[in-house]
Structure formats: structure tokens, C-alpha cells
Amino acid sequence: MDIRLTEKEYELLQHRAANDSETKTKKGSKANTSAYIRKCIFSQEHDSVSLKKELKNLSYQVRKIGVNINQVVAKINAGYGNQIDIYNLEKALSQIESEVESLNKKVKDYGNH
């Protein structure tokens, strides 16, 4: 299998491989470019699958929380709401915010690979 790179791309690849502690040779003095390329390809594939699972789970959790929010709001609007209902609404909204922030961080980390 052949891969064509420009001179700049090749230099960048060599530099990144040389600075990657996981793929250096056993003696630690030379970069193992093939190992570095394999790591990049297969770790991104795994990260992508993991990210998709987390997105699917977050979507499910947000739907569940949305149902709870709708129930609390309906109760409050009907005049049956109390302080506990408002607390539960705030808690559900806070949970959504926390989940979205966590996922946002993972997406940013994934983009930095």
C-alpha cells in the first residue's frame, strides 16, 4: 500500500510520530511512523463510535428529562404546583446543562486528535 504525502506533510508526520510516546521504538530513540499512523486511524474510529453512543444516550436522557419538565410545568400552570415542583424543574434543567457541557468537552477533545 502506498500513501502519497507532500514534503511538508511528511515532515509533520515524522515530527508527530517522534513526539508520540506510545509509538516510539523500544529503544525510544526513533519514531515508529507506521505504529503512529495505525494508532491515529484506529483510535479515531473507536472515539467516533464512543462519541456516537454518548450522543444517543444523551438524546435519550434529554427526552426523559423533557417529559418530566412538561409534567412539572403542566402541574404548575394548572395551579397545583408547589415549591418542590419548581425545585424538580430546576434540577432537571441543571442536569441537562451538565450533560451537554460534558458532551461538549468530549466533542472538543475529539476534534483535537
Secondary structure, 3 states (H helix, E strand, C coil): CCCCCCHHHHHHHHHHHHCCCCCECCCCCCECHHHHHHHHHHHHHHHHHHHHHHHHHHHHHHHHHHHHHHHHHHHHHCCCCCHHHHHHHHHHHHHHHHHHHHHHHHHHHHHCC
